[in-house]
Amino acid sequence: MIITRTPLRISFCGGGTDLPSFYRNEQGAVVSTALNKYVYITVNRLTRYFEKGILIKYSKTELVDSVDEIRHPIIREAMKITGALDRVEITSMADIPAGTGLGSSSTYAVGLLHALYTFKGQYVSAGRLAEEACRIEIERLNDPIGKQDQYIAAYGGMCHIRFNADETVFVDPVICSPETKRALQDNLLMFYTGITRRAGEILEAQKANTHKKMDPLIKMRDLCSSALEVFKDGRSLNRFGEILHEGWLLKQSLVGAISNAQINGYYEAARKAGAIGGKLLGAGGGGFLLFYVEKQNQPRVRDALSGLQELPFMFEPQGSKVIYISDDS
């Protein structure tokens, strides 16, 4: 038996510039961090007592003879890529529901590839895991998504990730002191709106509008450089809250469905209570709201958003990792 643990993520700035419709014209860039909420994948050898050769358990259960019969698209394509084709049982669990803006689909793809390769006795680098997860989701399944989620899930930590026209990706750790990183973490609050959504529809609209929205997207990308300067300097972290706010205003200009009156109400309530800035995580339409709030104002923000569930979290320094291998694997 193999068990992998792969982190979900928070995207701070630059989201949308990791789409091919943008980075094939202008270099894309994001600043993202992994967090200590995970997707767990288990791959086990299926005994001969099962009549069929592949058993899959997620929100549904599939028991099939061949890979081509698998309905779950990511599992089907991951098994084809890795060549793990027979006598396997695959199960999954997650700390956070899908469709909440934390990159769960791509995290799942990375963790599954990692588990399947380990099951076959193969070591695969973080770069390869991310690249193949992108190949599955973007090329094989034609999902209208970008590349940042796969790379931060594979590498972990807090990273500056750049996307190039030739499809190469540069992943660099964010340079800042441990004290700055702790202060940043202490000043971030996250709340669940209770709204789940499929990112695909919003991203399809954004993809179609990219050529008309290059100016705000370039400004969103360039906020990454501003954020990196704040982290490096470490003395004016409140500027990061302003960067989040600037990015959120720019993001709303891309597609109307990114926000709605309910989400805007939560956002403005938090700002009136003392949040310097924030954003809706993921493509938009629902999921988690992230805010930068100084310590003394956090009780007021929590009170203003008392109808929402807060998600305590910490930054995760590691990417996808194997956390269990049984002796008979």
Secondary structure, 3 states (H helix, E strand, C coil): CEEEEEEEEEEEECCCCCCHHHHCCCCEEEEEEEEEEEEEEEEEECCCCCCCCEEEECCCEEEECCHHHCCCHHHHHHHHHHCCCCCEEEEEEECCCCCCCCCHHHHHHHHHHHHHHHHCCCCCCHHHHHHHHHHHHHHHCCCCCCCHHHHHHHHCCEEEEEECCCCCEEEEECCCCHHHHHHHHHCEEEEECCCCCCHHHHHHHHHHHHHHCHHHHHHHHHHHHHHHHHHHHCCCCHHHHHHHHHHHHHHHCCCHHHCCHHHHHHHHHHHHCCCCEEEECCCCCCCEEEEECCHHHHHHHHHHCCCCEECCCCECCCCCEEEEECCCC
